[in-house]
Amino acid sequence: MNEKLILLEDIPDLGKAGEIVNVANGYARNYLIPQKLALKASKGAMRQFEAKKEKIDAKRREELKQMKELAEKLEKLEITIPVNVGEDEKLYGSVTTHNIADVITDLGVEISHIQVELDTNIKELGVYDIGINLHPEVTADARVWVVRA
C-alpha cells in the first residue's frame, strides 16, 4: 500500500518541499511523518503547508546562496596532496575521494567524501580538476595537486 504525502522539506531521491508524493506506508509512518518531513495529503495539510511555504522558500534561497559562496571559496583553495612514489613516478596506493575530502576539511571547508566527484582513484603525480557537489544546483570546480612527499 502507498500513502500520499506532502513533503515539508526537500528529500533527496524523493522530491522537493511542496510536492505530493506516493511512498510506502511504513516509510511514511515510521520516518517521514515522525521526523516532520511530510504530512498526509489533505486539504487541511495543504493549508498548513501554504503557511510554511514562504519560510521554506526563504530557507532554500539562503542555502543556495551559502553553497555558491562555499563554491567560490573551494575554487580558490590550493589543494596539495603529498604522496609517496616509486622510481617510476607511480604512487604507492592511490589518492581517493576520502583523501581529497580530508585535505579540504583540514583547509577549513567541511565536506564529505561523497561530495567529491572522482571517476577513478588518482594513481600518478600531477594536477587534477575535480568537481565537488555542494547542492543539486551548485558544483565547485577544484584543482588538486598530487606531489611527491
C-alpha positions in Angstrom: 0.0 0.0 0.0 1.1 3.5 -0.8 0.3 6.7 1.1 0.1 10.2 -0.4 2.1 12.8 1.5 3.0 16.5 1.1 6.7 17.0 1.6 7.6 19.8 4.0 11.3 19.7 3.2 13.5 18.7 0.2 14.3 15.0 0.4 17.0 13.6 -2.0 15.7 11.0 -4.4 12.1 11.6 -3.3 11.1 15.2 -4.1 11.1 18.9 -3.1 9.1 20.6 -0.4 5.5 21.1 -1.5 5.4 18.2 -3.8 2.8 15.4 -3.3 4.5 12.0 -3.4 3.4 8.4 -3.0 5.5 6.4 -0.5 5.2 3.1 1.3 3.1 3.2 4.4 6.0 2.1 6.6 8.3 4.8 5.3 5.6 7.4 5.9 4.5 6.2 9.3 7.9 5.3 10.7 10.2 8.1 9.2 8.7 10.9 7.2 5.8 11.9 9.5 7.5 11.5 12.9 10.6 13.5 11.6 8.1 16.2 10.5 9.4 15.9 6.9 5.9 15.3 5.4 2.2 15.5 6.2 -0.6 13.2 5.0 -2.1 14.8 1.9 -5.4 16.5 2.7 -7.0 20.0 2.2 -6.0 20.9 5.8 -2.4 19.8 5.2 -2.2 21.9 2.1 -3.4 25.0 4.0 -0.8 24.2 6.7 1.9 23.8 4.1 0.9 27.1 2.3 1.5 28.9 5.7 5.1 27.4 5.8 5.8 27.8 2.1 7.4 31.3 2.4 9.7 30.1 5.2 10.7 27.1 3.1 11.4 29.2 0.0 13.5 31.7 2.1 15.5 28.8 3.6 16.1 27.3 0.1 17.3 30.7 -1.2 19.6 31.2 1.7 21.0 27.7 1.4 21.7 28.2 -2.3 23.4 31.5 -1.6 25.6 29.8 1.1 26.6 27.0 -1.3 27.5 29.4 -4.0 29.8 31.3 -1.6 31.3 28.0 -0.5 31.9 27.0 -4.1 33.8 30.3 -4.7 35.9 29.6 -1.6 36.6 26.0 -2.7 37.7 27.1 -6.2 40.3 29.5 -4.6 41.8 26.8 -2.4 45.2 25.3 -3.2 44.7 21.6 -2.6 48.0 19.8 -2.4 48.3 16.2 -1.5 51.8 14.9 -0.8 52.2 11.2 -1.6 55.0 8.6 -1.6 56.0 7.5 -5.0 58.3 4.8 -6.5 61.1 5.4 -9.0 58.7 5.4 -12.0 56.6 8.2 -10.5 53.8 5.8 -9.7 52.1 6.2 -6.3 52.2 3.7 -3.6 48.4 3.2 -3.4 46.2 5.9 -4.7 44.5 9.2 -3.8 40.8 8.7 -3.1 37.8 10.8 -2.5 38.4 10.3 1.2 41.9 11.7 0.9 40.7 14.8 -1.0 37.9 15.4 1.4 40.2 15.1 4.4 42.7 17.7 2.9 39.9 20.1 2.1 38.5 19.8 5.6 41.9 20.4 7.0 42.0 23.6 4.9 38.8 24.8 6.7 36.0 23.7 4.5 33.9 20.9 5.9 32.9 18.5 3.1 32.1 14.8 2.8 33.9 12.3 0.5 30.6 11.6 -1.1 30.5 15.1 -2.5 33.8 14.7 -4.3 33.5 13.6 -7.9 36.3 11.4 -9.0 36.0 8.9 -11.9 38.8 6.7 -10.7 41.3 7.0 -7.9 44.4 9.0 -8.8 47.5 6.9 -9.3 50.0 9.3 -10.7 51.6 12.7 -9.8 50.0 15.7 -11.5 47.3 18.3 -11.4 43.7 17.2 -11.5 40.5 19.1 -11.9 37.7 17.6 -9.8 34.1 18.5 -9.1 32.6 18.9 -5.6 28.8 18.6 -5.4 27.7 21.0 -2.8 24.0 21.3 -3.7 21.8 19.9 -6.5 22.3 23.3 -8.3 25.9 24.0 -7.2 29.1 22.2 -8.1 32.5 23.6 -7.3 35.5 23.0 -9.7 38.6 22.5 -7.6 42.2 21.8 -8.7 44.2 19.2 -6.8 48.0 18.9 -7.0 49.3 15.5 -6.2 53.0 15.9 -5.4 56.0 13.9 -4.2 56.1 13.8 -0.4 
